[in-house]
């Protein structure tokens, strides 16, 4: 005689009801959309900071092996690493709509400019005050004198010219970038003054 096995009752899937209405009114949605448009240029500054931060981090990583053999390179590696850290720190503050973010990033660019200029001035001084390396090669291998003598004569001039160009370019690039960052502070202040607190809180959490 076969025994019947009790089967659990089959439950029908719940019937989907009508979609619930959004808790946000049309006015709320327009307010959020306007706030998003105003913060677009502010968030662009955060993207610039991310690019600068990763660039400095890569430079620091590439120069780290050479820092073992040169005190100047070691100092520059540490300084560029600190600049990279501050770029990411300023980026986080920007996303939080913190007015300190643009100031951190602006002064960070000025610090980077100081590092670059200091390193270039140091390199020029070393080239001017230290013995000419090509002169030492000529003394050790006189047969190369016809080829190395012209290079030795122009060594200091070319070195000074190259580092001077780097200084001028850095002043232009870091100066423009610092000015760009500093101007974001005004935009953040205006945005905070014109935007309801619940919208800025939403933007901070979303970021």
C-alpha positions, 0 to 999 in steps of 0.5 A, a space after each residue: 500500500 502506497 503512502 502519500 507524501 504531504 506536499 507544502 502548499 504552493 504559494 502564488 506570487 504576490 500581485 504587484 501593486 501600483 508603483 508608489 509615488 516618489 517622496 520628492 516633489 517636482 520642486 525638490 527634483 528641480 532643486 537637486 538638478 540645479 544644485 548638480 549643475 552648480 557643482 559641476 565645475 567644483 567636481 571638475 576641480 576634484 578630477 584635476 586634483 586626482 590627475 595631479 595626485 596620481 601624476 605626483 605619485 608616479 613621479 615619486 615612485 619612479 624617483 624612489 630607487 634613485 633616492 638611495 644614491 642622492 640626498 637631493 633626490 631623496 628630499 625631492 621624492 619625499 616632497 613630491 609624495 607629500 604633494 601627492 597626498 595633499 592632492 588626494 586630501 584636497 580632492 576628498 574635501 572638494 567632494 564634501 563641499 568643504 571650503 578648505 579643499 580649494 585652499 589645500 589644493 592651491 597652496 599644495 601647487 605652490 609647494 610643488 612649485 617651490 620643490 621644483 624651483 629649489 631642485 632646479 636651482 640646486 642642479 644649476 649650482 652643482 653644474 656651475 660649482 662642481 668639476 665638469 664631468 666631461 673634463 674628467 672623461 677627457 683627462 682619463 681618455 684623451 683620445 675622446 678629446 675631439 668629441 667631448 671638448 665641444 660638449 664640455 664647453 657647453 655643459 654648464 650653459 645647456 644645463 642652466 638653460 634646461 633647468 631655467 626652462 623647467 622653472 619658467 614652465 613650472 611657474 606657468 603651470 603651477 601658477 595657473 593650477 593654483 589660481 584655478 583651485 583658489 577660485 573654486 572656494 568662491 564657487 563652493 561658498 556661493 553654492 552653500 549659500 544658495 542651496 538648502 542644507 538637505 540638498 548639500 547633505 545629499 550631495 556629500 553622501 552621494 559623493 
